[in-house]
Amino acid sequence: MQKARDIGLSLNAPMEFYGRVVDQFGKPVPGVSAKLRYVYYNAVVLATYEPHNAEEKRVTDGNGEFSFSGKEGVTLTVTLEPQTGLRFGDNGYWSHNFQSAKKSGVTMQPTTKEHPFIFPAYRLGQPAKVKDGFIEAYLIPDKRAYQIHLAKGKITEDGVGDLSVSVWQAGVYGKSGTSWGISIKGGSDLQFQSTEDSILYWAPSEGYQASWGFSWVDGEKGYSRGRNFKFWFKEAGSYGWLRIECTAHFKDEFQLLVFSSLNQKPGDQNLQPVLADWPPKDAAAGK
């Protein structure tokens, strides 16, 4: 029987990656340091062979772009390093792991110079005077309508509120394949939009909608869901953000967590909270 050593099996695949850093206004962010850490194997791979690690750095150019190519490996981790005046994700930095498409033999990333992977950044400015809120509720998953009152910080069934939420659940509790879903509708004075933005510091002026829904169908595994939203009150003209987390782990009830932040100044889209300096001064001093 031939062994891996005899066959010369290699796990490596060509790696090519293009990235671009843009701020909350879609403008490029030059001068950002990106750390690229990749894992590769020698030409001959055994089942017990230890992978090797290598690291390189890039700096975004005037168009906020950087690239990585000419290497072979199995994974590539791209980390945008902390920088004063900028935020990459909630923790001040941004890191993501990309996998090599080994079996198909294609390049590692489906990115090109014309279509790079976009890294969202936020240019810090003057913090806004925002009002934060938190609601925790347990809803009966029978599609009845519950109303979320953001300003009052509560959920009722009175038919009047900022958001109308209904949930449903079917199947055997604790068994994989339980179906469940959630539907959210804006009130008469509120519209919102679902967003992938993890830094909810700025509300756009358009792109809002009246409803959003999500469901796990029978046969899929998943009991929880978290989602970010931006919203605005049409009459009051105020902007804010929402994070809604829902969990269907419970036998007869459905857990709903609602985090919110609202700029109470009409027309002000700035939702940036008061933030500590990043990177921390001690870290910057090497302490």
N, C-alpha and C positions, 0 to 999 in steps of 0.2 A: 504494500500500500504506500503510495506516495504521500509524503508529508508536505506541510506548507513550505518548508525550507527548500524542498526539491522543486516545487511548482513555482516558487518565487512570487507568492501572492502578496499584492500590495493594496493597502487600504487607502492610499493617498489618491487625491483627485486634484486637478488644477484649480487654483483659487483666484478669483477675480472679483473685486468689490469696488463699487463706486458709491460714495456717500456725499450728502450735502446738508449743511446746517443752516436753518432759516429761523428767524425770530417770529414773534406773534403776528407781525404784519406781513410775513412772507418775504422779508428782505434777507439777503445772505449775511452770515456772521463769519467774518474772516478772523484768523488768528487763534482758532480753537484747536487745542491739542487733542489728538485722538490716539489712544493706545490700542495697538492691534496685537493680540496674543493668539497664536495659532498652534495647533497640535498636529504633529506628523509622525510617521513611522519610517523606519529604514526600509530599504527596498524589499527585504525579506521579512515577513511577519510571522511570528509564532503565536500560538494561543496565549502564551504567558508573556509575550513581549511587552515591555514597558514603552509607552509613547514618549515622545520628546516634545519639549515646549520651546518656542521661540517668540521673540517679541520685537516689534518695530513701532515707530511713532510717525505720525503724519501731522501736519498743520494745515488747516483749511486756508484756501487761497482767497483772493478778493471776491470770488463768487460763492464763497462758503463751501467749496468742494475739496474732496480728497479722494485718493484711490489707492488700491492695494492689488498687486498682481505679480506674476513671475514666481509664485511659490506653489508648493503642493502640500496638501494636508487633509485633515478630516473635519476640523472645526476651526472657526474663527470667532473670537470674542472682540467686539469693538466697544471701547469705553471712551466716552467724552470726559476728559478730566475736569475737575472743578475749576471754575474761573470766576474771579470777582466781577460782580455786576451782571452775571448770567446764571440762569437756572436750567438744568437739564433734568427733568423729572423731579419728583417730590424731594429727593434726597440731595439735590444739587449736582448730581452727575447722572450720566445715562450709560447703561451697559446692555448689550444684547449679544446673544450667542447664535451664530449661524452654522448650520450643518452642511457638510459636503454631500452632494448628490452622487455618491460613489457608484451605486448600481447602474445608473443611467449613463455614467461616464461624461456627463456634461459639466460645465464650469460650476463652481461652487455656489454662486449667487445669481439670481435672475435680475441683475442690475447692469445698466450700461451707463455710459457717460451722458447719454440723452435722457435716461430714466434712472437716476440714482436713488438710493434709499434715503428718505428724508428724515433727518433728526430734528425734532422740534426743540427750539430754545426759547427762553423768555428773557428779554432785556428788563432787568429790574429798574423800577422808577420810584416815584413817590407812592407809598402805600395808601390805599383807599380806606375810608371809614366804612367798614362793612359790618353787618350784623350776622352773626353765625347762629345756626339753629340745629337741633338734633331731635329726632323723633324715633322711638322704638315702639312697635305695635305688633300684636299677634292677630292676624286676620283669619276668618273662617273661609276656607277655599271653596266657595260655592258660587262664585261669580257675582256676588252681591257688590254693590258700589260703595266704596269708602271714600271719604273726602279728606284730603290732606290740607291743613291750614298752616302754611309756612310761618306766618307772622305770629300765630298763637301757639305754634309748636305742638299740635295735637291732631289726632285723626278722629273723625266722627262719621255718623251715618245720616246726617241731617240734610244731605242733598246739596249743600252749598260749601264750596271750598276752592282752593287754588288749583288742586289736581284731583281727579277722580281715579281711584285705583280699584281694580277688581282682580282677583286671583282664582285659580281653579286647580284642582289636583285630583288625579284618578289613579287607581292601582293599589297595591298592597304596601303599607308603610314598611320601610326597611329593606325592601326588595329592589334590586336593580331593575330598571325599566319603568319605574313609576313615572307617569306623565304629569306635567304641571305647566302652568303658564301664568303670565301677568300682563295686564293691559293698563296703560296709563293715558288719561285724556286731560288736556288742559282745561281750566275753567274759562269763564267768559272773558276774563281779563289777563289770561296767561297763555303764552305759547313757549315751546321749548324745542331743543334739538339734541339728539344723541351725538356724542362726540368721543373720539379716541384720544383726545387731548388729556394727558395726565396732569398738566399744569393748568389749573382752571383759574387763571389770573386775569383773563380778558374775555369779555363777551362780544361776539360779533354783532354787527348791526342788522344782519339779515340771515336767512336760512332756517327760520323757526317753523315749527309744525304744530299740529293740534293733538297728535296722538302718537303712541309708540307701544309696541307689544313684543313679547318674547315667549317662547315655549320650548320645553323639552318634549319630544314625542316618545311614544311607547317604544321601548327597546333601547333607548339611550341611557347612559349613566350620567347623572348630574343632578345635584340637589340645591345648588346655589348659583346666584348670578349677581354681578355687580355692574353698574352702568353709570357713566358720567353724562350730565346734561348741562347745557347752558339755557337760560330762560330769560324772558323779559315780560313785564307787565305792560300791556298795550296802553291802558288808560293812564297809569301812573308814570309810565316811561322808565321804570327802574329795571336794572339788569342784575342777574345773579347766576349762581351755579348750583347744581344738585348732584349728589351721589346717592343712588338708591341701591341697596343691597337686599336681596330677597333669598330666603332659604325655605325649602320645602321638606326639611328633615322631620317635621313634627307630625304626629298622627292625625290630629284634628285641627291644627292651626298652622298658620303660615307666617313666619317671622319676616318683618319688614323694618329695615333701618333706613332712615332718611337723614342725610347730612346736607346742610344748605348754607349758603352765604349770599347776602343781598347788599348791594350798594343802594342805600336809601336816597341818594341824591339823584333826582330825575335826569336821565340822559347820560349819566356817567357810566361808561363801559369798563372802567378799571375795577377789577375784583382782587387785586393783589393784597394779601394780608400783610401784617407787620412781620417781617422775616429777619432772622438773625443773619449776620454777615456770613457769606460763603465764598471761599472756604473759611472755616474757623481761624481766628487769628493765631491760636496756638499751633494749629496744623501748618499754617503758612510760615510760621517762624521755625518749624522743625522741632517743636517741643513734644 
